[in-house]
């Protein structure tokens, strides 16, 4: 099993704009469940501590790296990614074996 972890820093500095952007990311990513068959589990969370922490995190599980690759190119994921790129300033990702 592969756990795909992605974290973003939002571009907005205003709290209301950040909340709107974070909710948009969450809705789009959670909307992939049941659409992208390769997803075994998916969770989106928001930072509660503030400060230098990243704002939004995705934790998703896949059977293997091939499944992650298919997820990456799926049209629904590509559409979600387009929105996400429009509201973030930075992204980091890691894929680990669980």
ZIDAQUI-V874170 format. One line per field, one symbol per residue. ss: DSSP state (~ for helix, > for strand, _ for the rest). A space follows every 50 residues. Layout:
ss = ???
//
This chain:
ss = _>>>>>>>>>____~~~~~~~~~~~~~~~~__________>>>>>>____ _____>>>>>>>__~~~~~~~~~_~~~~~~~~~~~~~>>>>>>>>>>_
//
